[in-house]
Structures are given as C-alpha cells and as structure tokens.
Amino acid sequence: MAIQGTNFNLPKQTGFYKGKVRDVYYLEGNKMAVVVTDRISAFDVILPAPIPYKGQILNQIAWHFLQATKDIVPNWAESNPHPNITIGKQCQPFAVEMVIRGYLTGHAYREYAQGKRMLCGVSMPENMKENDPFPTPIITPTTKAKEGHDEDISKEEIITKGIVSKELYEQLEQYTRALYQKGSEMAKERGLILVDTKYEFGLFEGNVYLIDEIHTPDSSRYFYAENYQDNQNKGVPQRQLSKEFVRQWLIENGFQGKDGQKVPEMTEQVVKGISARYIELYEKVTGNTFTLSSQSSEENIKEALLKYLT
C-alpha cells in the first residue's frame, strides 16, 4: 500500500508543510517530524502515481548516512520511530544548497557542452569528456527557491548579497568537502562512485547543522565503479544508480516539465518497475537487505507519531 500523503493533527503541533515528497510537522520545542511519503517528483512536478516503499527507502538511506557522518558535522536527526519517519531539530535553513561535483556530468556537462568553462564562479578545465573526473571536486551552489527552479550562484554572490556570511559559508564548504569525502569512501566500499550530491545546512542555537537527506538516490548520483574507466575509454554511457532512470523514462515519453506537456501514463507495470529499482538502489548503496515494512500505512504512521509524542 503506497503512502500518498498525510495531514494529521498531532499533539504539540505548531505547523505543517507539504513538500514534493515530505510531509513536515513542526512541533513545540523547536522539533519537527518528517514523514517521507511515496510521492515521486521529477522536473519539479509531482507525478500522479506514488511508488510503493519509496518513502521507506529514502528515509532509511538518509538515516544510514546521517548516523555515519555525525562525527563530521552535527545533524538534525534524533529519532527514527517508523521506517517512514525521522524526528529531530527544527533548524533555520540557509537559503543555499551546497552542490559538490566530482565528475563532469548532468547540469555541469550540459553547460560545458555549450562552451562554458565557468560554473557558479568555478572554472572547469579544458579538454574534458562527459563523466570525466574533475582534478578536485568543485562546489557549485544553488539558491534554494521556495517556488520554481533553483538557480546557480557563486560563492562571491552568496557572500556579497548577505545570503550567508563569509565565515559561515567557508564553514559550509569545509563540511561539504568532508561529507563528500566520507560518502565517496563509503560508496567505494560498495563498488560505487559518488559522482555528485547536494547538502543542506541550517542553524540551531547558533551552530551549523546538516539538515534534510544525504547520499540518497534522489539527492545524489552514483556510477558503478566496475567498468567505469573502460566505458570512459570507449566513450559509452556510465551505468548509473540514481533517480535518473525516472527522468529518462519521462523524456522518452515526451515529458520534461514544460508548459503543455502531459505526464505519460504510469501503468501498474511502470510503478512496479520503479519500486523494484528503488529497492535495488537501497540494497546496493547501504549493503543491507531491504525488508518490506508491514507498517506501510497512514494509520501506522499516525500511531508511531502519537506514541512518540505522548
């Protein structure tokens, strides 16, 4: 049973926010409960059919990596009372996303292919091919848009515009590089390459905390390490482990989120296929066997929240 969404009235609740994928309950004492639903989005559009177990998978991958990196930077997550729920600190988010790229792919490659050699104020070397590694990973931040698309922005613009102070921004950069290094080491153990990813940070009682999800297939791109160099030498596409397969399916069926375009029909077969890919992702990225939760219902989620809050 897929979880399309929740809208509870909880004790100690002070607010509610419905994101593309997450339902967020703001609680007394600067706490928040985040329910990761089975909704799926692509091209900034929520697709019509939910994907069974996707919420459980994303939440458990994020929890796995948040626990593995809390020695690098403190994070918001405190409790995981249900496969779809994380409860933790309500931080004041910075209005930037810290994108770090180890390889020339995705948006960076599209810019490069147009002849651009600067991205977010960072120069990219000449004579690179798609999916080549950068000499050193580059940080290419974006604005955090409340509506519409996030926009590229440089470190200098962020500081000049006062979005984040110079001192704090440099702290975010240090954390971003350290987290990417740790994520890359963990990926290597699993026979993977962490290609690029994004991190979000916020302030809690004056200190920087890592917030949101990390190293999930929705926020990161992975390549299989096996045959990576061989594929580069031959100029063939890399095997990817990310949400990119959903975007490709949409593109092949004439949808890229543009005006007038219609989301293709999500048949039962398509939905089951996407669900199976997410389970494969979970097992490959974490090294754990995926266990289907018997508690995947809105009623179970509400029970878990009430039990935690009372």
HELIX and SHEET records of a PDB file:
HELIX    1   1 LYS A   54  THR A   69  1                                  16    
HELIX    2   2 GLY A  106  ALA A  113  1                                   8    
HELIX    3   3 LYS A  155  THR A  160  1                                   6    
HELIX    4   4 LYS A  166  GLU A  189  1                                  24    
HELIX    5   5 TYR A  228  LYS A  234  1                                   7    
HELIX    6   6 GLU A  244  GLU A  252  1                                   9    
HELIX    7   7 GLU A  268  THR A  286  1                                  19    
HELIX    8   8 GLU A  298  LEU A  309  1                                  12    
SHEET    1   A 5 GLN A  13  LYS A  18  0                                        
SHEET    2   A 5 ARG A  22  LEU A  27 -1                                        
SHEET    3   A 5 LYS A  31  VAL A  36 -1                                        
SHEET    4   A 5 ILE A  85  LYS A  89 -1                                        
SHEET    5   A 5 ALA A  77  HIS A  82 -1                                        
SHEET    1   B 2 SER A  41  ALA A  42  0                                        
SHEET    2   B 2 VAL A  45  ILE A  46 -1                                        
SHEET    1   C 4 GLN A  92  PRO A  93  0                                        
SHEET    2   C 4 LEU A 192  PHE A 204 -1                                        
SHEET    3   C 4 VAL A  96  TYR A 103 -1                                        
SHEET    4   C 4 PRO A 133  ILE A 139 -1                                        
SHEET    1   D 3 GLN A  92  PRO A  93  0                                        
SHEET    2   D 3 LEU A 192  PHE A 204 -1                                        
SHEET    3   D 3 ASN A 207  ILE A 211 -1                                        
SHEET    1   E 4 GLN A  92  PRO A  93  0                                        
SHEET    2   E 4 LEU A 192  PHE A 204 -1                                        
SHEET    3   E 4 SER A 220  TYR A 224 -1                                        
SHEET    4   E 4 GLN A 240  LEU A 241 -1                                        
SHEET    1   F 4 GLN A  92  PRO A  93  0                                        
SHEET    2   F 4 LEU A 192  PHE A 204 -1                                        
SHEET    3   F 4 VAL A  96  TYR A 103 -1                                        
SHEET    4   F 4 THR A 142  THR A 143 -1                                        
SHEET    1   G 2 MET A 118  LEU A 119  0                                        
SHEET    2   G 2 VAL A 122  SER A 123 -1                                        
END                                                                             
